[in-house]
Amino acid sequence: MQASWRPCLVLLTSALVAMFRGSSGNVTEKDLLDRLVTGYRTDARPVKKSSAPVRVTINVALAQLLDVNDRDQQIEGIMWMRLYWTDEYLVWDPDDYCGLEAVRMQGGSIWRPDIVLYNGIVQKGFAELPDTKVTITANGSVTYLYPFTFKASCKINVIDFPYDTQKCPFKFGSWTYDAHAIDVTNMYSEGDLYQYKKNGEWDVIKFVAKRNEVKYSPSDVPYVDVTYTLAIERQPLFYIYHIFAPCIVILLISLLSFSIPPDSGEKLSLSITMLLSLIVYMHMVIVSLPATSNYIPLIGTFFGIIILVVAMSTILSILTIALNFTYTTTKPPYWLKQLLGLTEKSCWLDCLFCGCVRLAKQYQLDRYSEREIHQRAEYYCNTSAEEFAMLPSQMNIEDNSGNGKQGHFREQLENSEELLPKLDGVVNKLEAWKQDQLKHTKKEAVSNEWKTVASRLDRVFLLIFLAACVIVSCTMTYVT
C-alpha cells in the first residue's frame, strides 16, 4: 500500500512546485503582457466611448542648448519629452497578478499620440516616435518618456545685438487629431530646467508653457497645442572684448592722428588705414547676423557712427594738409584768422594752440631775417652809379700804407669813366634780384600764414573729434 502512494506524492509535489513557479513575478508579468496585447489595435484611440477625447498631458525638460544660429534663425538643443495619458484597454486587477501594479513594454506595441514639434526643421529621433519602453499602471495610466535632439526655427531679433534677448517658441501638438480626439494640456506652467546644462553664450531666463486652441481655416475644427517659450539672453563679454574694444582702440588711434604735423605724409595714411580696419571689422560682424531690412542692429549703428567719425577725420586731415601746402598770394580771410586767434593775443588761445604758437614764432624769425636782407638790397638798389662814384670821397677811411686797395680803388673810381656803365649793370641786376626776393618773401609769408591756419585748424578739429567720440560713447552706453 505504501509503495502505491509514492507516485501520487511525487505528482502532488510536482504540481505544487509548478503552481509556485507560476505565481512568480516573471511568469505573471509575461502573462499580463500577453493578455494586454492580445487583440489590441495600435491605430485605435484608447477610449471606449468614441466621442470622448484622449487627454494627453505634456511636460518638456530642456537638457542642453547646443547652438543658436543668428543668420539662419535656428536653434538647436536637447530636450526630454514626457507624455502622460490613460489607455482604457490597458487595465487589470493587481490582485489577479500577485499585486503587480505596473509593467513596462515597447512603445510600438500600444497606441501613442502623434505629438510633433510644429516648427521643427530637422528632428533626429523625433519625426518618428522612438520605440522606447512605456510604463503602464493597473488603472491604465501610460507614461512615455524619451529624449530627442531638436532643431527649430526661431525668429532672431538682433536689433540690440550683442545685448539682445530672444524668445524662441516650441509648439507641440497632434498632427492628425483635432481637439475632439486629443486634448493636449501642459502639466506645469513652466518647463523643466532642473537638469539644464549652462551654455557659454546664452543664459536661460525662463521657460514657460501655454495651451492654445487654433483653427487653421475658418471652417476647420480647432487643434490643440502646447507652446513652450524659451527666453534666452546673450552674454556680451565675448563681443565686447573681440569687437567693441578693438573699435575703441582704432577710434583712439584715429584721434591721435590729429597730433601728427600737417606736413607729415603719414597723417593721411594713418587715417585711411584706421578707416579700412573698421570696415573689415564691420564685415566680420555683419556676415554672422541675419540679412534683414526691417531694422538696423545696434552694433550696425555703432559701426556706422564710428566709420562716419573716422571718415570725417580723414576728410579734415586732407583739408589741413591741403591748407598746409597752399602756395598762393591770397592771404587767409580776416574772419578766419580772427576765429583762430591770429589777430589778438590770449592766454587760453596760446595754451590751446601751443604748438601752433611756436610754429608761428619760427615763421616770424624767418620773416625777420628775410626783411633784413630786403632792406639791404633796397638800399643798394636805390643807389645810382653817380652816388657810387661819390662814395669814396665820403669815406673817412685812412690808408696807412698809401698804396692799399682802398687808395687804388678810389683812384680808379675817380679817373675811370668806364666803370660807371658797369655799375649801372650791377644796379639793374640788384634791382631784379630785389624784385624776385620781394615776390618770394611775400609768397613765403602768405604760405606761412596758411601753415599757421592749418596747424590751428588741426587743433580745432582735434577738439571737435574728441567731443564727437565722447558723445558717441555716451549715447551708445545710454542706449545699451
Summary of the structure (lengths in Angstrom):
residues: 480
radius of gyration: 49.6
end to end distance: 105.2
largest distance: 192.8
contacts: 1350
relative contact order: 0.09
helix: 49%
strand: 21%
